[in-house]
Structures are given as C-alpha cells and as structure tokens.
Amino acid sequence: MTEPTEVAPGIRVCPVRTPTLPPATHTNVWILGETALTVIDAASPWPDEQQRLFEHLQQLGRPVERLIVTHHHHDHVGGVVDLRDRLGGVEVLAHPLTAPRVGFPTVPLVDGETLDCGGLRVTAHHTPGHAVGHLVLQDAASGMVVAGDMVAGVGTIAIEPHDGGHLATYLASLDALRALRPTALLPAHGPVLHEADSVLAFYIAHRHGRTDQIRRALDEGGASTALGLAPRVYTELDPRFYPLAAVQISAHLIFLAEQGLVDERAGTWTLRDRL
C-alpha cells in the first residue's frame, strides 16, 4: 500500500491490494474531506492492508464520519466491515440496490443526494449497468468524479449478465456520466483519468465496436455459443481466458437480442436474418 496521495484539495487516494481482475492488482480507496473524512470503497479483505489503511487514516488526523461503497463487488467491499468496526460503527452508505448484496447494514444513498463531506459538496449519481446499484460521486468544487467501476485506469470493465450486468444500461450510464461534464475521472483501478470526455467517448465507441464485431462473427461464421465466438472475436487472447471472454460476449449478444437482431436457442445464438 502506498501513502495517501492528494489529487485535489480534499481528495486523496490510497490504493490497497485486492483480489481484483488482472491486470489490476489494487483498488483505489478514495478519501474525501478536509475537516472530516468520507472513505469510499474500503476494499481489501487482507488484514495487513486493512491495518495499513486504518493507520493512514489515523495519520490524517481527522475523524472519519462515514463510509461509502460504490457497488457490491468483492474487490470494493472486502474491508468495509473491518474499517467500520475499527472506527466504532460509523454508517456505511450504499445505493438501495446494493444493500441486499453486501452482507452488512447500509444506509440508503440515492440518485441526486448531496452530502457535506468535510467541507466538500459531493453529489451521488446512480449509474447502473456494471452493477445494479452502482454509484459515482461528483465533487462540486473540482468537478472530479469518483467513478468506481464505470471506467478503469488499468484493465477493463466487465459486464456480467449473471451478476446483474446489462450492456444497454451501462451505455446509458456512460452517457449520463458524460453529461455531468467531469473534469477528471477517479477510477477504482489505476491512475486518475484527466481527459474525461475523451475516455468516456472511447468507452462508448469501444462497446459499440465490439457489438458490431460479434454480429459480423455470427454473419461470417454462422450460429455459435458465446464460448464458441470467443476465438473469433478475441483473436489474440490466451485460450485460458476464453470463458471470461464468453461472459462479455454474452452481454453483447443480449444487447443484440434486445434490438431484435439475434435469437438464442439452448445457448446457441443466430442472426435473425439467417433463421
């Protein structure tokens, strides 16, 4: 774990090691506030990282008034209970759709709600798609957005239908995030993304490009399962990762099905005009 780094007045980041998806190895814990602190995504399940995070917060010399989780995934909530208990039971805030998925009590934090985070005015925005209860938080003064897993400074964003991920919803949330005109994106993994609008535009274009690629693969190669499409779509991927790729392909196939462009029967997908 590195020392907390201030990226803007009252906004600090403290990466912690987590069992996240490679190539990422850490999750960023964002610490907001000047007079008091709000901690976002106390993520690590490992005692040594939990201890170091607690020590870093103590060194800042300000009370922690609340914890927030952006969403329910294990590499974002693994240290929440430990930190909550060390701090004497401070409130944990989360979107109501996240609450039943985390296994510990939370206080609702809803779309459009504004918090005073130790002198920072921070507004929560519901951005589902990667996760049903995903939240981002924008600081009014700097315009920066704590982006959770909407984008990544290292690695990619997974859309997992079996876990509530939904590509069309994610794309709509990217558009909504873009409409906030963030000055920078503060992701859960990797460095600060300063060219926020360009990053979001790329993410949107990349997803649509992948959808087109999958549609072409079905057109050229015929009906297939999601796993069968993996080597056609991810041509340079190590075959060991085809099952992970198939999950992402499934999200795009569902997106195409919702537009009436493909059909699925017993796990096999076919272009509609080939039926």
Contacts in CASP RR format, 6 or more apart in sequence:
PFRMAT RR
TARGET T0000
AUTHOR 0000-0000-0000
METHOD contacts of the structure
MODEL  1
MTEPTEVAPGIRVCPVRTPTLPPATHTNVWILGETALTVIDAASPWPDEQ
QRLFEHLQQLGRPVERLIVTHHHHDHVGGVVDLRDRLGGVEVLAHPLTAP
RVGFPTVPLVDGETLDCGGLRVTAHHTPGHAVGHLVLQDAASGMVVAGDM
VAGVGTIAIEPHDGGHLATYLASLDALRALRPTALLPAHGPVLHEADSVL
AFYIAHRHGRTDQIRRALDEGGASTALGLAPRVYTELDPRFYPLAAVQIS
AHLIFLAEQGLVDERAGTWTLRDRL
1 14 0 8 1.000
1 15 0 8 1.000
1 16 0 8 1.000
1 17 0 8 1.000
1 49 0 8 1.000
1 52 0 8 1.000
1 53 0 8 1.000
1 56 0 8 1.000
2 14 0 8 1.000
2 15 0 8 1.000
3 14 0 8 1.000
3 56 0 8 1.000
4 12 0 8 1.000
4 13 0 8 1.000
4 14 0 8 1.000
4 31 0 8 1.000
4 56 0 8 1.000
4 60 0 8 1.000
5 12 0 8 1.000
5 13 0 8 1.000
5 14 0 8 1.000
6 12 0 8 1.000
7 13 0 8 1.000
7 144 0 8 1.000
7 184 0 8 1.000
7 186 0 8 1.000
7 192 0 8 1.000
8 139 0 8 1.000
8 142 0 8 1.000
8 144 0 8 1.000
9 34 0 8 1.000
9 141 0 8 1.000
9 142 0 8 1.000
10 32 0 8 1.000
10 33 0 8 1.000
10 34 0 8 1.000
10 120 0 8 1.000
11 30 0 8 1.000
11 31 0 8 1.000
11 32 0 8 1.000
11 33 0 8 1.000
11 120 0 8 1.000
11 139 0 8 1.000
11 142 0 8 1.000
11 144 0 8 1.000
11 186 0 8 1.000
12 30 0 8 1.000
12 31 0 8 1.000
12 32 0 8 1.000
12 60 0 8 1.000
13 28 0 8 1.000
13 29 0 8 1.000
13 30 0 8 1.000
13 31 0 8 1.000
13 186 0 8 1.000
13 192 0 8 1.000
14 28 0 8 1.000
14 29 0 8 1.000
14 31 0 8 1.000
14 53 0 8 1.000
14 56 0 8 1.000
15 26 0 8 1.000
15 27 0 8 1.000
15 28 0 8 1.000
15 29 0 8 1.000
15 190 0 8 1.000
16 26 0 8 1.000
16 27 0 8 1.000
16 29 0 8 1.000
16 43 0 8 1.000
16 44 0 8 1.000
16 49 0 8 1.000
16 52 0 8 1.000
16 53 0 8 1.000
17 25 0 8 1.000
17 26 0 8 1.000
17 44 0 8 1.000
17 46 0 8 1.000
17 49 0 8 1.000
18 25 0 8 1.000
18 26 0 8 1.000
18 27 0 8 1.000
18 43 0 8 1.000
18 44 0 8 1.000
18 45 0 8 1.000
18 49 0 8 1.000
18 75 0 8 1.000
18 78 0 8 1.000
19 45 0 8 1.000
19 74 0 8 1.000
19 75 0 8 1.000
20 26 0 8 1.000
20 27 0 8 1.000
20 75 0 8 1.000
20 189 0 8 1.000
21 75 0 8 1.000
21 155 0 8 1.000
21 158 0 8 1.000
22 155 0 8 1.000
23 154 0 8 1.000
23 155 0 8 1.000
24 152 0 8 1.000
24 154 0 8 1.000
24 155 0 8 1.000
24 189 0 8 1.000
24 190 0 8 1.000
26 189 0 8 1.000
26 190 0 8 1.000
27 41 0 8 1.000
27 43 0 8 1.000
27 44 0 8 1.000
27 75 0 8 1.000
27 76 0 8 1.000
27 188 0 8 1.000
27 189 0 8 1.000
28 41 0 8 1.000
28 186 0 8 1.000
28 187 0 8 1.000
28 188 0 8 1.000
28 189 0 8 1.000
28 190 0 8 1.000
29 39 0 8 1.000
29 40 0 8 1.000
29 41 0 8 1.000
29 42 0 8 1.000
29 43 0 8 1.000
29 53 0 8 1.000
30 39 0 8 1.000
30 40 0 8 1.000
30 41 0 8 1.000
30 146 0 8 1.000
30 186 0 8 1.000
31 37 0 8 1.000
31 38 0 8 1.000
31 39 0 8 1.000
31 40 0 8 1.000
31 57 0 8 1.000
31 60 0 8 1.000
32 38 0 8 1.000
32 40 0 8 1.000
32 117 0 8 1.000
32 118 0 8 1.000
32 120 0 8 1.000
32 122 0 8 1.000
32 137 0 8 1.000
32 139 0 8 1.000
32 146 0 8 1.000
33 62 0 8 1.000
33 117 0 8 1.000
33 118 0 8 1.000
33 119 0 8 1.000
33 120 0 8 1.000
34 62 0 8 1.000
34 118 0 8 1.000
34 119 0 8 1.000
34 120 0 8 1.000
35 62 0 8 1.000
35 118 0 8 1.000
35 119 0 8 1.000
36 62 0 8 1.000
36 63 0 8 1.000
36 64 0 8 1.000
36 65 0 8 1.000
36 117 0 8 1.000
36 118 0 8 1.000
36 119 0 8 1.000
37 57 0 8 1.000
37 60 0 8 1.000
37 62 0 8 1.000
37 63 0 8 1.000
37 64 0 8 1.000
37 65 0 8 1.000
37 117 0 8 1.000
37 118 0 8 1.000
38 64 0 8 1.000
38 65 0 8 1.000
38 66 0 8 1.000
38 67 0 8 1.000
38 68 0 8 1.000
38 115 0 8 1.000
38 117 0 8 1.000
38 118 0 8 1.000
38 122 0 8 1.000
39 57 0 8 1.000
39 64 0 8 1.000
39 66 0 8 1.000
39 67 0 8 1.000
39 68 0 8 1.000
39 83 0 8 1.000
40 67 0 8 1.000
40 68 0 8 1.000
40 69 0 8 1.000
40 70 0 8 1.000
40 137 0 8 1.000
40 146 0 8 1.000
41 68 0 8 1.000
41 69 0 8 1.000
41 70 0 8 1.000
41 76 0 8 1.000
41 77 0 8 1.000
41 148 0 8 1.000
41 188 0 8 1.000
42 50 0 8 1.000
42 53 0 8 1.000
42 67 0 8 1.000
42 77 0 8 1.000
42 78 0 8 1.000
42 79 0 8 1.000
42 80 0 8 1.000
42 82 0 8 1.000
42 83 0 8 1.000
42 84 0 8 1.000
43 75 0 8 1.000
43 76 0 8 1.000
43 77 0 8 1.000
43 78 0 8 1.000
43 79 0 8 1.000
43 188 0 8 1.000
44 50 0 8 1.000
44 53 0 8 1.000
44 78 0 8 1.000
44 79 0 8 1.000
45 74 0 8 1.000
45 78 0 8 1.000
45 79 0 8 1.000
47 82 0 8 1.000
50 79 0 8 1.000
50 82 0 8 1.000
50 83 0 8 1.000
53 83 0 8 1.000
54 83 0 8 1.000
54 86 0 8 1.000
57 64 0 8 1.000
64 87 0 8 1.000
64 90 0 8 1.000
65 90 0 8 1.000
65 117 0 8 1.000
65 118 0 8 1.000
66 90 0 8 1.000
66 91 0 8 1.000
66 92 0 8 1.000
66 93 0 8 1.000
66 115 0 8 1.000
67 80 0 8 1.000
67 83 0 8 1.000
67 84 0 8 1.000
67 87 0 8 1.000
67 90 0 8 1.000
67 91 0 8 1.000
67 92 0 8 1.000
67 93 0 8 1.000
68 92 0 8 1.000
68 93 0 8 1.000
68 94 0 8 1.000
68 109 0 8 1.000
68 135 0 8 1.000
68 137 0 8 1.000
69 76 0 8 1.000
69 77 0 8 1.000
69 80 0 8 1.000
69 92 0 8 1.000
69 93 0 8 1.000
69 94 0 8 1.000
69 98 0 8 1.000
69 102 0 8 1.000
69 106 0 8 1.000
70 76 0 8 1.000
70 134 0 8 1.000
70 135 0 8 1.000
70 136 0 8 1.000
70 137 0 8 1.000
70 146 0 8 1.000
70 148 0 8 1.000
70 149 0 8 1.000
70 188 0 8 1.000
71 95 0 8 1.000
71 98 0 8 1.000
71 130 0 8 1.000
71 131 0 8 1.000
71 133 0 8 1.000
71 134 0 8 1.000
71 135 0 8 1.000
71 148 0 8 1.000
71 149 0 8 1.000
72 94 0 8 1.000
72 98 0 8 1.000
72 101 0 8 1.000
72 102 0 8 1.000
72 131 0 8 1.000
72 133 0 8 1.000
73 131 0 8 1.000
73 149 0 8 1.000
75 188 0 8 1.000
76 148 0 8 1.000
76 149 0 8 1.000
76 188 0 8 1.000
77 102 0 8 1.000
80 92 0 8 1.000
80 102 0 8 1.000
80 104 0 8 1.000
81 104 0 8 1.000
84 90 0 8 1.000
84 92 0 8 1.000
84 104 0 8 1.000
91 107 0 8 1.000
92 104 0 8 1.000
92 105 0 8 1.000
92 106 0 8 1.000
92 107 0 8 1.000
93 106 0 8 1.000
93 107 0 8 1.000
93 108 0 8 1.000
93 109 0 8 1.000
94 102 0 8 1.000
94 106 0 8 1.000
94 107 0 8 1.000
94 108 0 8 1.000
94 109 0 8 1.000
94 133 0 8 1.000
94 135 0 8 1.000
95 108 0 8 1.000
95 109 0 8 1.000
95 110 0 8 1.000
95 111 0 8 1.000
95 124 0 8 1.000
95 126 0 8 1.000
95 133 0 8 1.000
95 134 0 8 1.000
95 135 0 8 1.000
96 108 0 8 1.000
96 110 0 8 1.000
96 133 0 8 1.000
97 128 0 8 1.000
97 132 0 8 1.000
97 133 0 8 1.000
98 106 0 8 1.000
98 131 0 8 1.000
98 132 0 8 1.000
98 133 0 8 1.000
98 134 0 8 1.000
98 135 0 8 1.000
99 106 0 8 1.000
99 108 0 8 1.000
109 115 0 8 1.000
109 124 0 8 1.000
109 135 0 8 1.000
110 124 0 8 1.000
110 126 0 8 1.000
111 124 0 8 1.000
111 125 0 8 1.000
111 126 0 8 1.000
112 123 0 8 1.000
112 124 0 8 1.000
112 125 0 8 1.000
112 126 0 8 1.000
113 123 0 8 1.000
113 124 0 8 1.000
114 121 0 8 1.000
114 122 0 8 1.000
114 123 0 8 1.000
114 124 0 8 1.000
115 121 0 8 1.000
115 122 0 8 1.000
115 123 0 8 1.000
115 124 0 8 1.000
116 122 0 8 1.000
120 139 0 8 1.000
120 140 0 8 1.000
120 141 0 8 1.000
121 139 0 8 1.000
121 140 0 8 1.000
121 141 0 8 1.000
122 137 0 8 1.000
122 138 0 8 1.000
122 139 0 8 1.000
122 140 0 8 1.000
123 137 0 8 1.000
123 138 0 8 1.000
123 140 0 8 1.000
124 135 0 8 1.000
124 136 0 8 1.000
124 137 0 8 1.000
125 135 0 8 1.000
125 136 0 8 1.000
125 137 0 8 1.000
125 138 0 8 1.000
125 176 0 8 1.000
125 177 0 8 1.000
125 180 0 8 1.000
126 133 0 8 1.000
126 134 0 8 1.000
126 135 0 8 1.000
127 134 0 8 1.000
127 135 0 8 1.000
127 136 0 8 1.000
127 150 0 8 1.000
127 173 0 8 1.000
127 176 0 8 1.000
127 177 0 8 1.000
128 134 0 8 1.000
128 166 0 8 1.000
128 169 0 8 1.000
128 170 0 8 1.000
128 173 0 8 1.000
129 159 0 8 1.000
129 164 0 8 1.000
129 165 0 8 1.000
129 166 0 8 1.000
129 167 0 8 1.000
129 169 0 8 1.000
129 170 0 8 1.000
129 173 0 8 1.000
130 149 0 8 1.000
130 150 0 8 1.000
130 157 0 8 1.000
130 158 0 8 1.000
130 159 0 8 1.000
130 165 0 8 1.000
130 170 0 8 1.000
130 173 0 8 1.000
131 149 0 8 1.000
131 163 0 8 1.000
131 164 0 8 1.000
131 165 0 8 1.000
132 164 0 8 1.000
132 165 0 8 1.000
134 148 0 8 1.000
134 149 0 8 1.000
134 150 0 8 1.000
134 173 0 8 1.000
136 145 0 8 1.000
136 146 0 8 1.000
136 147 0 8 1.000
136 148 0 8 1.000
136 150 0 8 1.000
136 177 0 8 1.000
137 145 0 8 1.000
137 146 0 8 1.000
138 144 0 8 1.000
138 145 0 8 1.000
138 146 0 8 1.000
138 180 0 8 1.000
138 182 0 8 1.000
139 145 0 8 1.000
139 146 0 8 1.000
142 183 0 8 1.000
142 184 0 8 1.000
143 181 0 8 1.000
143 182 0 8 1.000
143 183 0 8 1.000
143 184 0 8 1.000
144 182 0 8 1.000
144 183 0 8 1.000
144 184 0 8 1.000
144 185 0 8 1.000
144 186 0 8 1.000
145 177 0 8 1.000
145 180 0 8 1.000
145 182 0 8 1.000
145 184 0 8 1.000
145 185 0 8 1.000
145 186 0 8 1.000
145 196 0 8 1.000
146 186 0 8 1.000
147 177 0 8 1.000
147 182 0 8 1.000
147 185 0 8 1.000
147 186 0 8 1.000
147 187 0 8 1.000
147 188 0 8 1.000
147 193 0 8 1.000
148 186 0 8 1.000
148 187 0 8 1.000
148 188 0 8 1.000
149 157 0 8 1.000
149 187 0 8 1.000
149 188 0 8 1.000
149 189 0 8 1.000
150 157 0 8 1.000
150 173 0 8 1.000
150 174 0 8 1.000
150 177 0 8 1.000
150 185 0 8 1.000
150 187 0 8 1.000
151 157 0 8 1.000
151 185 0 8 1.000
151 187 0 8 1.000
151 193 0 8 1.000
151 199 0 8 1.000
151 200 0 8 1.000
151 203 0 8 1.000
152 187 0 8 1.000
152 188 0 8 1.000
152 189 0 8 1.000
152 190 0 8 1.000
153 187 0 8 1.000
153 189 0 8 1.000
153 190 0 8 1.000
153 191 0 8 1.000
153 193 0 8 1.000
154 189 0 8 1.000
154 190 0 8 1.000
154 191 0 8 1.000
155 189 0 8 1.000
157 170 0 8 1.000
157 203 0 8 1.000
158 244 0 8 1.000
158 247 0 8 1.000
158 248 0 8 1.000
159 165 0 8 1.000
159 166 0 8 1.000
159 167 0 8 1.000
159 170 0 8 1.000
159 248 0 8 1.000
159 251 0 8 1.000
160 247 0 8 1.000
160 251 0 8 1.000
161 247 0 8 1.000
161 250 0 8 1.000
161 251 0 8 1.000
161 254 0 8 1.000
162 247 0 8 1.000
165 251 0 8 1.000
166 251 0 8 1.000
166 254 0 8 1.000
167 207 0 8 1.000
167 211 0 8 1.000
167 251 0 8 1.000
167 252 0 8 1.000
167 254 0 8 1.000
167 255 0 8 1.000
168 255 0 8 1.000
168 258 0 8 1.000
170 207 0 8 1.000
171 204 0 8 1.000
171 207 0 8 1.000
171 208 0 8 1.000
174 200 0 8 1.000
174 203 0 8 1.000
174 204 0 8 1.000
175 204 0 8 1.000
177 200 0 8 1.000
178 197 0 8 1.000
178 200 0 8 1.000
178 201 0 8 1.000
178 204 0 8 1.000
181 196 0 8 1.000
181 197 0 8 1.000
182 196 0 8 1.000
182 197 0 8 1.000
183 194 0 8 1.000
183 196 0 8 1.000
184 192 0 8 1.000
184 193 0 8 1.000
184 194 0 8 1.000
184 196 0 8 1.000
185 192 0 8 1.000
185 193 0 8 1.000
185 196 0 8 1.000
185 199 0 8 1.000
185 200 0 8 1.000
186 192 0 8 1.000
186 193 0 8 1.000
187 193 0 8 1.000
193 199 0 8 1.000
207 252 0 8 1.000
210 233 0 8 1.000
210 248 0 8 1.000
210 252 0 8 1.000
211 252 0 8 1.000
211 255 0 8 1.000
211 256 0 8 1.000
213 233 0 8 1.000
214 229 0 8 1.000
214 233 0 8 1.000
214 249 0 8 1.000
214 252 0 8 1.000
214 253 0 8 1.000
214 256 0 8 1.000
215 256 0 8 1.000
215 261 0 8 1.000
215 262 0 8 1.000
215 271 0 8 1.000
217 224 0 8 1.000
217 229 0 8 1.000
217 232 0 8 1.000
217 233 0 8 1.000
218 224 0 8 1.000
218 229 0 8 1.000
218 262 0 8 1.000
218 269 0 8 1.000
218 270 0 8 1.000
218 271 0 8 1.000
218 274 0 8 1.000
219 271 0 8 1.000
219 274 0 8 1.000
221 232 0 8 1.000
222 270 0 8 1.000
222 271 0 8 1.000
222 274 0 8 1.000
223 268 0 8 1.000
223 269 0 8 1.000
223 270 0 8 1.000
223 271 0 8 1.000
223 274 0 8 1.000
224 232 0 8 1.000
224 268 0 8 1.000
224 269 0 8 1.000
225 246 0 8 1.000
225 267 0 8 1.000
225 268 0 8 1.000
225 269 0 8 1.000
226 246 0 8 1.000
226 247 0 8 1.000
226 249 0 8 1.000
226 250 0 8 1.000
226 253 0 8 1.000
226 267 0 8 1.000
226 269 0 8 1.000
227 242 0 8 1.000
227 243 0 8 1.000
227 246 0 8 1.000
228 242 0 8 1.000
228 246 0 8 1.000
229 246 0 8 1.000
229 249 0 8 1.000
229 269 0 8 1.000
230 237 0 8 1.000
230 242 0 8 1.000
230 243 0 8 1.000
230 245 0 8 1.000
230 246 0 8 1.000
230 249 0 8 1.000
231 237 0 8 1.000
231 239 0 8 1.000
231 242 0 8 1.000
233 245 0 8 1.000
233 249 0 8 1.000
234 241 0 8 1.000
234 242 0 8 1.000
234 245 0 8 1.000
237 245 0 8 1.000
253 262 0 8 1.000
253 264 0 8 1.000
253 269 0 8 1.000
256 262 0 8 1.000
257 263 0 8 1.000
257 264 0 8 1.000
257 269 0 8 1.000
260 272 0 8 1.000
261 271 0 8 1.000
261 272 0 8 1.000
262 269 0 8 1.000
262 270 0 8 1.000
262 271 0 8 1.000
262 272 0 8 1.000
263 269 0 8 1.000
263 270 0 8 1.000
263 272 0 8 1.000
263 275 0 8 1.000
264 270 0 8 1.000
END
